[in-house]
Amino acid sequence: MWDYLGEHYGSTTVPKEHSGLMRLVGTFLQTTRIMEHERFMKGFTTVIGHTIYAPWRPGSKAPATLVRQLDTGIHEHQHIVQLKRDGYARFWTMYVLSSRARAIYEAEAYTCGLELHWWLSGTTPDPVEVAQILLSYGCSKSDVAAAAEVLASNRVKIQAGEGITESFRLAKAWLEAEAGR
């Protein structure tokens, strides 16, 4: 699925540990007390442009489960959708300079996980719990609450059968085609 989405969106996946840029970003995050370097490098996947920097190789057996890998791949490709939709300058300006905008962008991308879990199991994670991760993204409690509202609203739509995100719709079509083979 990663390869399929990568081909569709023109993305490349690079192991985070092999990237000097990611080590530099991790150092910046630690220096500014946003996040510990080690946590950034091993616990978060990052997209810059059309390059996805993952802390593990997609398709590997560890440390991420297959479902987590699917969720992450769809989530990160939704960020590429956002980049294309909003334009690079606007996306990056808003994402970096506005914690509220960052929370809303992430809520849209985390919606992919709600869609995936609904498709797989007929259940979704709690939107409030999902939004809590945004405290690690330099978001305030108010930003997290706004993201939780977006996620809760999207969960209602998902449970009603609506598709929300472009990257999940594409991934779902691929997954269903693969399951039918």
C-alpha angles and dihedrals in degrees: 000000000000089000091047094050090042092054092046096047098031093242131153125205118218127184105252093222090062094055122094088191092058092048088052092049089049090052090049091050092050093045091051090045093238094121140345114263094234093050092050093048098045104027108039135059114213133201124205113175106317095334119101114201108203127186089222136029114265108248095025119129096236155082096357122051119236091254091051090050091051091047092048094047093052092043094051093046088053087061087057088052088053091049091052094043099047099028126247097268095050095042095050095041092051095040095050101036102036119055089191092055090046090053092050093047089050092046089057091050092045087053085072088065091051089052093047094049092047090051093047101041113004089246134092132207116256108274092218091055092046091051092052090076087070090074083075089055094063093263123145125235087257090054090049091051090052090050090048089054091052091048093047091050091048091048090058090051092047092051088051089057100259121141112225112177129051096218093052092050089053094044092047091053090051093046092049091048091050092048089053093055 
